[in-house]
Each structure stands twice: as C-alpha cells, then as structure tokens.
C-alpha cells in the first residue's frame, strides 16, 4: 500500500451525503482523488476548483514519482491515475468531466458554507 490515505472520515461521509441529498453527483473516482489528497469537508470542497492545477501537479509529480510508483501495484495505479494515465502517470491530466464536477461541487459547497447550512440530517 502507498502512503496515500485511503480512509474516509465521518466528516467526508457527511460531505458526500450532503451533496448527494442536494442532487450534486460526485463520481467515486473524484471522491477518491479528493479524499486521498485530504480535501476534507465542505469548506475544503469550496476551494477545489481553484486547486485543480495543484491537484494535477501533485498527482503527476508526487504520486507519479518513479520511487512512489515502484511501491504501487496495478490496482492502486488504476485507482489514482485512471485507465488512461495508469501507464503514463507523468502525463496525468484531470478530465473535462472532473473539472466540471469540481466546478459544480465548489459552487454548491460555497453556497452551503456561506448560508451556514452545514448539518446533515
């Protein structure tokens, strides 16, 4: 296993549940990326779109480092880099769908944060 945190905290569960309840669909692959990179909670999610370049660079430069790749198995590489970039992590880019999902999630998270509606039923 790599040094990536694959656990999901209770706060993260609440965040994803809150988004789901409000019809904001976040695919599991995006949840994994954000959880692994420690974007925890609504307030962090409110900054995710602004961080998309940093996210790409981190995945490419840190997780795609040959020393880190050496300790990953094929499944871990697929989870982190996806099917397109698992064979060439140094070229990793977020897909247009990732970026749109980041924008939607960020707008919604900002709206919730500013309205003070941060509790989950």
VENBELLIN-V285234 format. One record per backbone hydrogen bond with DSSP energy under -0.5 kcal/mol. NH is the residue of the N-H (numbers start at 1). CO is the residue of the C=O. If there is no record, write none. Layout:
nh:co
NH:CO
NH:CO
This chain:
nh:co
5:36
6:4
9:7
13:9
14:10
15:11
16:12
17:13
18:14
19:15
20:16
21:17
22:18
22:19
23:20
24:19
25:23
26:24
27:25
30:27
31:27
32:28
33:29
34:30
35:31
36:32
37:33
38:35
39:34
40:38
41:39
44:40
45:41
46:42
47:44
48:45
51:47
51:48
52:49
55:51
56:52
57:53
58:54
59:55
60:56
61:57
62:57
62:58
63:58
64:59
65:62
68:65
69:65
70:66
71:67
71:68
72:69
77:73
78:74
79:75
80:76
81:77
82:77
82:78
85:81
86:82
88:85
91:88
92:89
99:95
100:96
101:97
102:98
103:99
104:100
105:101
106:102
107:103
108:104
109:105
110:106
111:107
112:108
113:109
114:110
115:111
116:112
117:112
118:116
